[in-house]
Amino acid sequence: MLKLKWLKSSYSEASGNACVEFAKNGSFITVRDSKHPELQYATVGREAWGRFTGALVDGQLR
């Protein structure tokens, strides 16, 4: 398993039970389920991650 510094959104619930975690992984961003960190994770390019988070901020995704 990768040794990464996992981060959560400031919008995550205080209990930390309903969110994803992400980590910088070279030129990629790695994403996992905070409830089940032992399970498989997804890795995407930084550009794709930027477009995804930008769409969230702009309200394009619900």
MODELLER restraints for C-alpha pairs under 7 A, 6 or more apart:
rsr = mdl.restraints
at = mdl.atoms
rsr.add(forms.Gaussian(group=physical.xy_distance, feature=features.Distance(at['CA:4:A'], at['CA:23:A']), mean=6.15, stdev=0.5))
rsr.add(forms.Gaussian(group=physical.xy_distance, feature=features.Distance(at['CA:5:A'], at['CA:23:A']), mean=5.72, stdev=0.5))
rsr.add(forms.Gaussian(group=physical.xy_distance, feature=features.Distance(at['CA:6:A'], at['CA:21:A']), mean=5.89, stdev=0.5))
rsr.add(forms.Gaussian(group=physical.xy_distance, feature=features.Distance(at['CA:6:A'], at['CA:22:A']), mean=5.40, stdev=0.5))
rsr.add(forms.Gaussian(group=physical.xy_distance, feature=features.Distance(at['CA:6:A'], at['CA:23:A']), mean=4.76, stdev=0.5))
rsr.add(forms.Gaussian(group=physical.xy_distance, feature=features.Distance(at['CA:7:A'], at['CA:21:A']), mean=5.34, stdev=0.5))
rsr.add(forms.Gaussian(group=physical.xy_distance, feature=features.Distance(at['CA:7:A'], at['CA:22:A']), mean=5.31, stdev=0.5))
rsr.add(forms.Gaussian(group=physical.xy_distance, feature=features.Distance(at['CA:7:A'], at['CA:23:A']), mean=6.08, stdev=0.5))
rsr.add(forms.Gaussian(group=physical.xy_distance, feature=features.Distance(at['CA:8:A'], at['CA:20:A']), mean=6.64, stdev=0.5))
rsr.add(forms.Gaussian(group=physical.xy_distance, feature=features.Distance(at['CA:8:A'], at['CA:21:A']), mean=4.84, stdev=0.5))
rsr.add(forms.Gaussian(group=physical.xy_distance, feature=features.Distance(at['CA:8:A'], at['CA:22:A']), mean=6.54, stdev=0.5))
rsr.add(forms.Gaussian(group=physical.xy_distance, feature=features.Distance(at['CA:12:A'], at['CA:18:A']), mean=6.92, stdev=0.5))
rsr.add(forms.Gaussian(group=physical.xy_distance, feature=features.Distance(at['CA:12:A'], at['CA:19:A']), mean=5.85, stdev=0.5))
rsr.add(forms.Gaussian(group=physical.xy_distance, feature=features.Distance(at['CA:17:A'], at['CA:34:A']), mean=6.68, stdev=0.5))
rsr.add(forms.Gaussian(group=physical.xy_distance, feature=features.Distance(at['CA:17:A'], at['CA:35:A']), mean=5.93, stdev=0.5))
rsr.add(forms.Gaussian(group=physical.xy_distance, feature=features.Distance(at['CA:19:A'], at['CA:33:A']), mean=6.69, stdev=0.5))
rsr.add(forms.Gaussian(group=physical.xy_distance, feature=features.Distance(at['CA:19:A'], at['CA:34:A']), mean=5.86, stdev=0.5))
rsr.add(forms.Gaussian(group=physical.xy_distance, feature=features.Distance(at['CA:20:A'], at['CA:31:A']), mean=6.68, stdev=0.5))
rsr.add(forms.Gaussian(group=physical.xy_distance, feature=features.Distance(at['CA:20:A'], at['CA:32:A']), mean=5.62, stdev=0.5))
rsr.add(forms.Gaussian(group=physical.xy_distance, feature=features.Distance(at['CA:20:A'], at['CA:33:A']), mean=4.69, stdev=0.5))
rsr.add(forms.Gaussian(group=physical.xy_distance, feature=features.Distance(at['CA:20:A'], at['CA:34:A']), mean=5.17, stdev=0.5))
rsr.add(forms.Gaussian(group=physical.xy_distance, feature=features.Distance(at['CA:21:A'], at['CA:31:A']), mean=5.68, stdev=0.5))
rsr.add(forms.Gaussian(group=physical.xy_distance, feature=features.Distance(at['CA:21:A'], at['CA:32:A']), mean=5.39, stdev=0.5))
rsr.add(forms.Gaussian(group=physical.xy_distance, feature=features.Distance(at['CA:21:A'], at['CA:33:A']), mean=6.30, stdev=0.5))
rsr.add(forms.Gaussian(group=physical.xy_distance, feature=features.Distance(at['CA:21:A'], at['CA:34:A']), mean=5.77, stdev=0.5))
rsr.add(forms.Gaussian(group=physical.xy_distance, feature=features.Distance(at['CA:22:A'], at['CA:29:A']), mean=6.61, stdev=0.5))
rsr.add(forms.Gaussian(group=physical.xy_distance, feature=features.Distance(at['CA:22:A'], at['CA:30:A']), mean=5.45, stdev=0.5))
rsr.add(forms.Gaussian(group=physical.xy_distance, feature=features.Distance(at['CA:22:A'], at['CA:31:A']), mean=4.39, stdev=0.5))
rsr.add(forms.Gaussian(group=physical.xy_distance, feature=features.Distance(at['CA:22:A'], at['CA:32:A']), mean=6.45, stdev=0.5))
rsr.add(forms.Gaussian(group=physical.xy_distance, feature=features.Distance(at['CA:23:A'], at['CA:29:A']), mean=5.71, stdev=0.5))
rsr.add(forms.Gaussian(group=physical.xy_distance, feature=features.Distance(at['CA:23:A'], at['CA:30:A']), mean=5.25, stdev=0.5))
rsr.add(forms.Gaussian(group=physical.xy_distance, feature=features.Distance(at['CA:23:A'], at['CA:31:A']), mean=6.65, stdev=0.5))
rsr.add(forms.Gaussian(group=physical.xy_distance, feature=features.Distance(at['CA:24:A'], at['CA:30:A']), mean=6.49, stdev=0.5))
rsr.add(forms.Gaussian(group=physical.xy_distance, feature=features.Distance(at['CA:27:A'], at['CA:45:A']), mean=6.45, stdev=0.5))
rsr.add(forms.Gaussian(group=physical.xy_distance, feature=features.Distance(at['CA:27:A'], at['CA:46:A']), mean=6.20, stdev=0.5))
rsr.add(forms.Gaussian(group=physical.xy_distance, feature=features.Distance(at['CA:28:A'], at['CA:43:A']), mean=6.41, stdev=0.5))
rsr.add(forms.Gaussian(group=physical.xy_distance, feature=features.Distance(at['CA:28:A'], at['CA:44:A']), mean=5.56, stdev=0.5))
rsr.add(forms.Gaussian(group=physical.xy_distance, feature=features.Distance(at['CA:28:A'], at['CA:45:A']), mean=4.46, stdev=0.5))
rsr.add(forms.Gaussian(group=physical.xy_distance, feature=features.Distance(at['CA:28:A'], at['CA:46:A']), mean=5.16, stdev=0.5))
rsr.add(forms.Gaussian(group=physical.xy_distance, feature=features.Distance(at['CA:29:A'], at['CA:43:A']), mean=5.61, stdev=0.5))
rsr.add(forms.Gaussian(group=physical.xy_distance, feature=features.Distance(at['CA:29:A'], at['CA:44:A']), mean=5.40, stdev=0.5))
rsr.add(forms.Gaussian(group=physical.xy_distance, feature=features.Distance(at['CA:29:A'], at['CA:45:A']), mean=6.09, stdev=0.5))
rsr.add(forms.Gaussian(group=physical.xy_distance, feature=features.Distance(at['CA:29:A'], at['CA:46:A']), mean=5.85, stdev=0.5))
rsr.add(forms.Gaussian(group=physical.xy_distance, feature=features.Distance(at['CA:29:A'], at['CA:49:A']), mean=6.92, stdev=0.5))
rsr.add(forms.Gaussian(group=physical.xy_distance, feature=features.Distance(at['CA:30:A'], at['CA:41:A']), mean=6.71, stdev=0.5))
rsr.add(forms.Gaussian(group=physical.xy_distance, feature=features.Distance(at['CA:30:A'], at['CA:42:A']), mean=5.62, stdev=0.5))
rsr.add(forms.Gaussian(group=physical.xy_distance, feature=features.Distance(at['CA:30:A'], at['CA:43:A']), mean=4.26, stdev=0.5))
rsr.add(forms.Gaussian(group=physical.xy_distance, feature=features.Distance(at['CA:30:A'], at['CA:44:A']), mean=6.46, stdev=0.5))
rsr.add(forms.Gaussian(group=physical.xy_distance, feature=features.Distance(at['CA:31:A'], at['CA:41:A']), mean=5.64, stdev=0.5))
rsr.add(forms.Gaussian(group=physical.xy_distance, feature=features.Distance(at['CA:31:A'], at['CA:42:A']), mean=5.18, stdev=0.5))
rsr.add(forms.Gaussian(group=physical.xy_distance, feature=features.Distance(at['CA:31:A'], at['CA:43:A']), mean=6.19, stdev=0.5))
rsr.add(forms.Gaussian(group=physical.xy_distance, feature=features.Distance(at['CA:32:A'], at['CA:41:A']), mean=4.66, stdev=0.5))
rsr.add(forms.Gaussian(group=physical.xy_distance, feature=features.Distance(at['CA:32:A'], at['CA:42:A']), mean=6.47, stdev=0.5))
rsr.add(forms.Gaussian(group=physical.xy_distance, feature=features.Distance(at['CA:55:A'], at['CA:61:A']), mean=6.23, stdev=0.5))
